[in-house]
């Protein structure tokens, strides 16, 4: 039974290794130091579409390596930084940039947190300004009716 469990475990490990993504090819820096510096600066501004919280400079994902290669190819072809960003946005959407542009489609992304905080503050302010209703004591008739309902002796005439 132990041998069977060991065999199944070993097969599981081998299957996991076969399914895993192969490591990306090593990066090849551009021969021109100025172009390589531009590429590295762009790497920090571009989000990995797999990791989502890392830039492509820090991400070990294969797609990040592909994106780094693409950025280097476009810079080597003479494209400007804005043209490289525009091409990545065309391919992957505004989310690929850590600082997406401010336009109608991204207003919620940029201004939504502020609107939420302002709305919550307005609700708290409005609720704190509401007048509390003061409780009025029961009249003698209401005291008698309550005493009859609860079956308690009438203590009003003390």
C-alpha positions in Angstrom: 0.0 0.0 0.0 2.9 2.3 0.8 4.5 1.5 -2.5 1.3 2.4 -4.3 1.1 5.8 -2.5 4.7 6.5 -3.3 4.2 5.6 -7.0 1.1 7.8 -7.2 3.0 10.7 -5.5 5.9 10.3 -7.9 3.6 10.3 -10.9 1.9 13.4 -9.7 5.2 15.2 -9.3 6.2 14.2 -12.8 2.9 15.3 -14.3 3.2 18.6 -12.5 6.7 19.2 -13.9 5.4 18.3 -17.4 2.6 20.8 -17.2 4.6 23.6 -15.7 5.6 26.5 -17.9 9.2 26.2 -19.2 11.5 28.9 -18.0 11.7 32.0 -20.4 14.7 32.5 -22.5 17.3 34.8 -20.9 17.0 38.4 -21.7 19.4 39.8 -24.3 20.2 43.5 -23.6 20.3 45.9 -26.4 23.8 46.8 -27.7 23.2 50.5 -27.4 23.4 51.5 -23.7 21.1 54.5 -24.2 18.4 52.3 -25.7 18.8 49.6 -23.0 18.4 52.3 -20.3 15.1 53.5 -22.1 13.9 49.9 -22.2 14.6 49.3 -18.5 12.8 52.5 -17.6 9.8 51.3 -19.6 10.0 47.9 -17.9 9.2 49.5 -14.5 6.1 51.3 -15.9 4.6 48.3 -17.5 2.5 45.8 -15.5 2.9 42.0 -16.0 -0.5 40.7 -17.2 0.0 37.4 -15.4 1.4 38.6 -12.0 -0.6 41.9 -12.1 1.2 43.4 -9.1 4.7 43.3 -10.5 6.4 45.2 -13.3 7.7 43.2 -16.2 11.2 44.1 -14.9 10.6 42.0 -11.8 8.3 39.3 -13.1 9.6 35.8 -13.7 6.6 34.9 -15.9 7.1 33.9 -19.5 4.8 36.6 -20.9 6.8 39.2 -19.0 9.9 38.0 -20.8 8.0 38.2 -24.1 6.9 41.7 -23.3 10.5 42.8 -22.4 11.6 41.3 -25.7 8.9 43.2 -27.6 9.8 46.5 -25.8 13.5 46.0 -26.8 12.6 45.2 -30.4 10.4 48.3 -30.7 13.0 50.5 -29.2 15.7 49.0 -31.4 13.4 49.8 -34.4 13.4 53.4 -33.4 10.0 53.8 -31.8 9.4 56.4 -29.1 8.5 55.5 -25.5 5.0 56.7 -26.1 4.7 54.6 -29.3 5.8 51.5 -27.3 3.3 52.2 -24.5 0.5 52.8 -27.1 1.3 49.4 -28.8 1.2 47.6 -25.4 -2.1 49.3 -24.5 -3.5 48.3 -27.9 -2.5 44.7 -27.3 -3.3 44.3 -23.6 -5.5 47.3 -22.6 -5.0 50.2 -20.2 -4.5 47.9 -17.3 -1.0 47.0 -18.6 0.2 50.5 -17.5 0.8 51.1 -13.8 -0.5 54.7 -14.4 -3.3 54.4 -17.0 -4.3 57.6 -18.8 -7.1 59.7 -17.5 -10.1 59.5 -19.9 -13.8 58.7 -19.8 -13.1 54.9 -19.7 -10.8 55.2 -16.7 -12.6 57.8 -14.6 -13.9 55.2 -12.2 -10.4 53.8 -11.7 -8.9 57.2 -11.0 -11.7 59.0 -9.2 -13.8 56.1 -7.8 -11.9 55.8 -4.5 -12.2 59.5 -3.8 -16.0 59.5 -4.6 -16.4 56.5 -2.3 -14.7 58.3 0.6 -16.6 61.5 0.0 -19.9 59.6 -0.2 -19.2 57.8 3.0 -18.2 61.1 4.7 -21.4 62.7 3.5 -23.5 59.8 4.9 -21.7 60.0 8.3 -22.1 63.8 8.4 -25.8 63.5 7.5 -26.5 60.9 10.1 -24.7 62.8 12.8 -26.7 65.9 12.0 -30.1 64.2 12.3 -32.0 65.2 15.3 -32.6 62.5 17.9 -36.2 62.2 19.0 -36.5 62.7 22.7 -38.6 60.1 24.6 -41.7 61.5 26.2 -42.9 60.0 29.5 -46.1 58.0 29.4 -49.3 59.8 30.3 -51.4 58.5 33.2 -53.9 56.8 30.9 -51.0 55.1 29.0 -49.5 53.9 32.4 -52.9 52.4 33.4 -53.3 50.7 30.0 -49.8 49.3 30.3 -50.4 48.0 33.8 -53.6 46.3 32.7 -51.8 44.6 29.8 -48.9 43.4 31.9 -51.0 42.4 34.9 -49.0 44.6 37.3 -50.7 46.5 40.1 -51.4 50.1 39.3 -48.6 52.1 41.0 -49.4 55.4 39.4 -51.5 56.8 42.3 -48.7 56.7 44.9 
